[in-house]
């Protein structure tokens, strides 16, 4: 029997997962359910993916095997109505993609134990996401494997411990933002050097994509690959010297430290 998957929240991340599930033929569209308050958004998803939609979060809770919480963290308390918690089956497998809400907080809010916490990033939308997962002790190996397969339809998946999730958020969850900023800066440099904006962005973006793919495929240390492109007294080492002088390496490390500090502040307020 084919599993049925429900989503609370119809945002970009939910759509990315839905697209991956359908395009990979993991699940039929009529086995996917989504609820949201935005009727225009629901109509768009229903027309594009032929999935089931509803404005009532409780309407499909009895029908699905897996429930994905795909709302923004600040919206989560609004989801936890008496009606929702009453309608939610006791042993339903729940998957959260909400940042900064840990397993303990999820268990407390939902009054349920069978929970998987995930941290995907936005490249899920193009099938190149990076998702980290961790789970409560009530989640079976079969459950965990199912969640891995779901997210593998739109990228790579790693399993981590709960105490590593905030570091994951700081690296891969927020990481696309850092990379987009660096691509934009390189594109500015390209324009300054006489290239068109369009050409500069393409050159920078493809370079990041290719370098990342090369690193993953070869499994070599990034310093080794850097050395292979760095000739003695050449142009690359001159550029790397400037990056070091400007503190780019230190800036990235401090960037992650700042994210971790902010994440800690957010979680303390909950």
Secondary structure, DSSP 8 states (H G I E B T S, - for coil): ----EEEE--SHHHHHHHHHHHHTTSS-GGGEEEE-S-HHHHHHHHHHH--EEES-TTTTTTT-SEEEE-S-GGGHHHH--HHHHHHS-TT-EEEE--TT--HHHHHHHHT---EEEEE--GGGGGT-EEEEEEE-TTS-HHHHHHHHHHHHTTEEEEE--GGGHHHHIIIIITHHHHHHHHHHHHHHHHHHTT--HHHHHHHHHHHHHHHHHHHHHH---HHHHHHHT--TTSHHHHHHHHHHHTTHHHHHHHHHHHHHHHHHHHHHH-
